Amino acid sequence: MELGSYALVDVETTGLRPGQHRVLSVAALLLDAAGAVVREFHTLVDPGGDPGPVHIHGLTREILRGAPDFGRVAGELAGVLSGRVLVAHNARFDHGFLAAEFRRAGVRMPVRRRMCTLALARRIALPTADFTLATLAAHYGVVQRRAHDALDDTRVLAGVLRGLAGDAARLGIAAPELDCADEPARWPRTRVGAKPVCGYRYPGRLRAGEPLVQGMKVAITGDTALEREVLVARAEAAGLDVTGAVSGRTSVLVCNEPGSGSAKARRARELGTVVLREGEFLRLLEEVRAGESVARGAGTVVAGGDGAVLGTPGQAIGDVRKQADTATGSGVGTETLAGRRVLVLGGTHAEATRIRAAVTARGGSAATNLPARVTDVAFLLDDTETVADDADFVFYT
């Protein structure tokens, strides 16, 4: 891992969609070969409109007043990034916003490759409750002074990266660097599957006064102070299973209007499901109790390249890719799949059809959706996609 080739970046934005929302603040740090910071760049940016979720980034209209628009800083930032690999925590997000802003400014973005520290942490499989930047900072003893501040976040990322680099070198894990030169024209991109499968067993419903437990099913209804996507992302990062409806297995409903007449709220009242206001839910998210990983007893099938391979439960996709690279033909390993029902995700229609046929040939059966009887999930790895980046899911069943 060549730390001297990296430019660590972080952006604060008015929302989550690069084609619609704007950058408010951007920071970039350059490292030397030893991982020491040799240059810092930081600026506020006038988004030309509403700053968005101020309660997250703290950047009000008053604070941003007088800040340059992105076009005025694009040239200097391009000089900082030139010739470097862009590194960020959830790199697709930061790269996407910067690419969109450079396009608006009419300046070529000088970034050809990127590396995601979130993906690297997943490859290393750190023994942490989640892989948020704050959690990794605590794991490596890096002081975080102000979360969601672009400059402080990049400084924290520098410390985290040094820790990740050391662990990766010790374990022989390569950095998940990806070619991203042609991606801006295809933005926005979507992940395969509507939602990641929760990696924890369902522990039951929440009882009043008790803590949340990883694997609990959470539904949300009505208006929320946080953007819905942000709230969902925080819940999923904590190990909770966010669902679209309320059932007898729903652990908790998040609702800022207890008397709401929404279908979810009515159903929650009928079932006696605990209802939490958003603020209380966020407080409970700070101390979610560890759950039982489904990796202890379930199987995971991961397919890639010219064939599928049978991965082990909880195995990082980056590691399974190494197995996939050595697989031949269209088999799914030498192990029989008798009695197992496999759902195939990703890839082209032809590829998925071929893998389903291979599963059947090994004695298994192919599923077309995700009912309870599915035993394994096959994820088709495609070298042209950013599978090892922030979309680097491990699918459990």
TORVOLUM-316154 format. One record per residue (C-alpha): x, y, z; residue number from 1. Coordinates in steps of 0.1 Angstrom, whole numbers, always signed. Layout:
N
((X; Y; Z); NUM)
...
END
This chain:
397
((+0; +0; +0); 1)
((+17; +32; -12); 2)
((+6; +58; +12); 3)
((+26; +85; -6); 4)
((+3; +81; -36); 5)
((-28; +89; -17); 6)
((-49; +121; -13); 7)
((-74; +117; +16); 8)
((-106; +136; +10); 9)
((-139; +144; +27); 10)
((-169; +165; +16); 11)
((-199; +178; +35); 12)
((-229; +182; +13); 13)
((-265; +195; +11); 14)
((-278; +160; +6); 15)
((-270; +125; -7); 16)
((-274; +129; -45); 17)
((-245; +143; -65); 18)
((-267; +152; -95); 19)
((-291; +172; -73); 20)
((-272; +183; -41); 21)
((-240; +204; -37); 22)
((-207; +204; -18); 23)
((-206; +227; +12); 24)
((-171; +220; +24); 25)
((-141; +199; +11); 26)
((-108; +189; +26); 27)
((-79; +170; +12); 28)
((-47; +158; +29); 29)
((-16; +145; +11); 30)
((+6; +118; +28); 31)
((+42; +109; +24); 32)
((+54; +73; +21); 33)
((+54; +69; +59); 34)
((+18; +81; +62); 35)
((+26; +115; +76); 36)
((+5; +145; +64); 37)
((+26; +168; +42); 38)
((-2; +191; +30); 39)
((-37; +201; +39); 40)
((-63; +218; +18); 41)
((-97; +229; +32); 42)
((-124; +253; +21); 43)
((-160; +261; +27); 44)
((-181; +262; -5); 45)
((-211; +284; -13); 46)
((-237; +259; -26); 47)
((-258; +286; -42); 48)
((-289; +277; -21); 49)
((-302; +258; +9); 50)
((-273; +242; +29); 51)
((-295; +212; +37); 52)
((-292; +192; +70); 53)
((-275; +218; +92); 54)
((-282; +196; +122); 55)
((-256; +171; +108); 56)
((-229; +193; +94); 57)
((-235; +226; +113); 58)
((-229; +248; +82); 59)
((-255; +275; +83); 60)
((-262; +301; +57); 61)
((-244; +326; +79); 62)
((-213; +305; +82); 63)
((-212; +299; +44); 64)
((-218; +336; +36); 65)
((-188; +349; +16); 66)
((-174; +314; +9); 67)
((-163; +309; -28); 68)
((-183; +288; -51); 69)
((-167; +255; -62); 70)
((-156; +270; -96); 71)
((-133; +294; -77); 72)
((-115; +266; -59); 73)
((-116; +239; -85); 74)
((-82; +247; -100); 75)
((-64; +246; -67); 76)
((-81; +215; -56); 77)
((-73; +198; -89); 78)
((-37; +206; -83); 79)
((-38; +190; -49); 80)
((-55; +158; -62); 81)
((-34; +156; -94); 82)
((-15; +123; -98); 83)
((-30; +109; -65); 84)
((-53; +80; -56); 85)
((-84; +95; -40); 86)
((-90; +79; -6); 87)
((-122; +84; +14); 88)
((-144; +66; +39); 89)
((-173; +55; +15); 90)
((-152; +67; -15); 91)
((-180; +64; -41); 92)
((-199; +91; -22); 93)
((-170; +116; -20); 94)
((-158; +109; -55); 95)
((-193; +112; -70); 96)
((-198; +147; -54); 97)
((-164; +159; -65); 98)
((-168; +146; -100); 99)
((-202; +164; -103); 100)
((-188; +197; -90); 101)
((-158; +195; -113); 102)
((-181; +189; -142); 103)
((-203; +219; -133); 104)
((-171; +241; -130); 105)
((-159; +229; -164); 106)
((-127; +216; -149); 107)
((-113; +181; -155); 108)
((-111; +161; -123); 109)
((-76; +147; -122); 110)
((-84; +115; -104); 111)
((-81; +82; -122); 112)
((-83; +58; -92); 113)
((-98; +57; -58); 114)
((-96; +36; -26); 115)
((-123; +31; +0); 116)
((-113; +27; +36); 117)
((-147; +14; +44); 118)
((-141; -15; +19); 119)
((-106; -20; +33); 120)
((-120; -23; +69); 121)
((-145; -49; +57); 122)
((-117; -69; +39); 123)
((-97; -69; +71); 124)
((-128; -79; +90); 125)
((-120; -58; +120); 126)
((-136; -70; +153); 127)
((-158; -39; +156); 128)
((-195; -35; +159); 129)
((-196; -16; +126); 130)
((-172; +1; +103); 131)
((-181; +38; +107); 132)
((-153; +63; +108); 133)
((-160; +70; +145); 134)
((-159; +33; +154); 135)
((-126; +28; +135); 136)
((-111; +59; +151); 137)
((-119; +45; +185); 138)
((-105; +11; +175); 139)
((-72; +26; +164); 140)
((-70; +52; +192); 141)
((-74; +82; +169); 142)
((-89; +113; +185); 143)
((-120; +126; +167); 144)
((-127; +162; +177); 145)
((-156; +172; +155); 146)
((-175; +146; +135); 147)
((-189; +158; +101); 148)
((-163; +185; +99); 149)
((-145; +179; +66); 150)
((-110; +189; +78); 151)
((-112; +170; +111); 152)
((-127; +139; +93); 153)
((-97; +138; +69); 154)
((-73; +141; +98); 155)
((-90; +113; +116); 156)
((-90; +93; +84); 157)
((-53; +97; +81); 158)
((-48; +80; +115); 159)
((-73; +53; +107); 160)
((-56; +46; +73); 161)
((-23; +41; +91); 162)
((-39; +15; +113); 163)
((-57; -2; +84); 164)
((-25; -2; +63); 165)
((-6; -19; +92); 166)
((-33; -46; +96); 167)
((-35; -51; +58); 168)
((+2; -56; +55); 169)
((+2; -81; +84); 170)
((-26; -101; +68); 171)
((-14; -98; +32); 172)
((-46; -79; +21); 173)
((-43; -56; -9); 174)
((-59; -22; -9); 175)
((-92; -21; -29); 176)
((-81; +4; -54); 177)
((-104; +10; -84); 178)
((-103; +27; -117); 179)
((-129; +55; -116); 180)
((-119; +76; -146); 181)
((-150; +69; -166); 182)
((-176; +69; -138); 183)
((-189; +105; -138); 184)
((-208; +100; -170); 185)
((-227; +71; -155); 186)
((-236; +88; -122); 187)
((-258; +82; -103); 188)
((-253; +45; -99); 189)
((-273; +21; -79); 190)
((-264; -9; -58); 191)
((-274; -44; -66); 192)
((-305; -52; -45); 193)
((-328; -27; -28); 194)
((-312; -32; +6); 195)
((-284; -52; +22); 196)
((-293; -83; +41); 197)
((-289; -79; +78); 198)
((-260; -98; +92); 199)
((-275; -106; +126); 200)
((-302; -130; +138); 201)
((-335; -115; +147); 202)
((-335; -112; +186); 203)
((-372; -103; +190); 204)
((-392; -72; +197); 205)
((-380; -42; +218); 206)
((-393; -38; +253); 207)
((-398; -4; +268); 208)
((-367; +8; +287); 209)
((-344; -18; +271); 210)
((-316; -12; +246); 211)
((-317; -20; +209); 212)
((-300; -52; +198); 213)
((-283; -59; +165); 214)
((-307; -77; +142); 215)
((-338; -60; +155); 216)
((-363; -50; +128); 217)
((-370; -13; +125); 218)
((-398; +5; +106); 219)
((-400; +42; +101); 220)
((-431; +63; +93); 221)
((-439; +100; +88); 222)
((-416; +130; +86); 223)
((-381; +128; +102); 224)
((-357; +155; +111); 225)
((-328; +136; +94); 226)
((-333; +128; +58); 227)
((-349; +93; +56); 228)
((-319; +79; +37); 229)
((-295; +91; +64); 230)
((-316; +77; +92); 231)
((-319; +44; +75); 232)
((-281; +43; +68); 233)
((-274; +50; +105); 234)
((-297; +22; +116); 235)
((-282; -3; +92); 236)
((-247; +7; +101); 237)
((-255; -1; +137); 238)
((-266; -36; +127); 239)
((-304; -31; +126); 240)
((-327; -45; +99); 241)
((-348; -16; +84); 242)
((-380; -28; +69); 243)
((-407; -12; +49); 244)
((-437; -24; +68); 245)
((-449; -33; +104); 246)
((-455; -69; +112); 247)
((-456; -91; +143); 248)
((-418; -93; +141); 249)
((-412; -56; +139); 250)
((-391; -47; +170); 251)
((-397; -9; +170); 252)
((-414; +18; +150); 253)
((-398; +52; +147); 254)
((-425; +79; +145); 255)
((-424; +115; +156); 256)
((-462; +116; +158); 257)
((-475; +89; +182); 258)
((-511; +96; +171); 259)
((-503; +93; +135); 260)
((-529; +77; +113); 261)
((-504; +61; +89); 262)
((-509; +24; +82); 263)
((-476; +16; +99); 264)
((-486; +35; +131); 265)
((-521; +19; +132); 266)
((-506; -16; +128); 267)
((-480; -9; +155); 268)
((-507; +1; +179); 269)
((-527; -30; +171); 270)
((-496; -52; +177); 271)
((-483; -34; +208); 272)
((-451; -26; +190); 273)
((-429; -1; +208); 274)
((-430; +34; +192); 275)
((-400; +57; +196); 276)
((-396; +93; +186); 277)
((-367; +100; +163); 278)
((-346; +116; +190); 279)
((-350; +87; +214); 280)
((-342; +63; +187); 281)
((-310; +81; +178); 282)
((-300; +81; +215); 283)
((-305; +43; +216); 284)
((-285; +39; +184); 285)
((-254; +52; +203); 286)
((-254; +20; +224); 287)
((-268; -9; +204); 288)
((-262; -42; +221); 289)
((-242; -68; +202); 290)
((-263; -94; +184); 291)
((-257; -129; +171); 292)
((-241; -130; +137); 293)
((-259; -152; +112); 294)
((-225; -163; +100); 295)
((-224; -188; +128); 296)
((-247; -212; +111); 297)
((-256; -200; +76); 298)
((-240; -204; +42); 299)
((-230; -178; +16); 300)
((-224; -186; -20); 301)
((-205; -160; -39); 302)
((-200; -162; -77); 303)
((-175; -144; -98); 304)
((-157; -141; -131); 305)
((-161; -174; -151); 306)
((-178; -194; -123); 307)
((-192; -194; -88); 308)
((-175; -205; -57); 309)
((-188; -215; -24); 310)
((-177; -189; +1); 311)
((-177; -194; +39); 312)
((-202; -175; +61); 313)
((-190; -140; +68); 314)
((-161; -142; +44); 315)
((-152; -108; +28); 316)
((-161; -105; -8); 317)
((-125; -94; -15); 318)
((-113; -128; -1); 319)
((-139; -147; -21); 320)
((-128; -129; -52); 321)
((-94; -146; -49); 322)
((-112; -179; -49); 323)
((-133; -169; -78); 324)
((-103; -159; -98); 325)
((-90; -194; -96); 326)
((-123; -211; -104); 327)
((-129; -227; -138); 328)
((-160; -235; -157); 329)
((-194; -227; -144); 330)
((-194; -250; -113); 331)
((-201; -238; -78); 332)
((-172; -256; -62); 333)
((-170; -294; -56); 334)
((-194; -295; -27); 335)
((-230; -307; -33); 336)
((-258; -282; -29); 337)
((-285; -309; -23); 338)
((-312; -294; -1); 339)
((-301; -258; -5); 340)
((-320; -231; -22); 341)
((-298; -203; -38); 342)
((-308; -168; -47); 343)
((-286; -152; -74); 344)
((-280; -115; -74); 345)
((-261; -92; -98); 346)
((-245; -100; -132); 347)
((-262; -101; -166); 348)
((-293; -122; -173); 349)
((-271; -147; -192); 350)
((-246; -150; -163); 351)
((-273; -154; -137); 352)
((-290; -181; -158); 353)
((-257; -200; -161); 354)
((-251; -199; -124); 355)
((-287; -210; -116); 356)
((-281; -239; -140); 357)
((-248; -247; -122); 358)
((-266; -247; -88); 359)
((-292; -271; -101); 360)
((-265; -293; -115); 361)
((-250; -296; -81); 362)
((-283; -308; -66); 363)
((-296; -274; -54); 364)
((-325; -253; -65); 365)
((-326; -217; -76); 366)
((-348; -190; -60); 367)
((-361; -159; -77); 368)
((-368; -139; -45); 369)
((-358; -140; -8); 370)
((-384; -160; +12); 371)
((-374; -177; +44); 372)
((-366; -210; +27); 373)
((-336; -195; +9); 374)
((-304; -209; +24); 375)
((-277; -191; +4); 376)
((-272; -160; -17); 377)
((-250; -159; -48); 378)
((-235; -125; -56); 379)
((-220; -123; -91); 380)
((-188; -104; -90); 381)
((-180; -82; -121); 382)
((-146; -67; -125); 383)
((-161; -38; -143); 384)
((-181; -28; -113); 385)
((-169; -13; -80); 386)
((-178; -44; -61); 387)
((-149; -39; -37); 388)
((-157; -3; -30); 389)
((-184; +9; -7); 390)
((-209; -14; -23); 391)
((-188; -43; -10); 392)
((-215; -63; +7); 393)
((-212; -96; +23); 394)
((-246; -113; +18); 395)
((-258; -136; +46); 396)
((-289; -158; +47); 397)
END
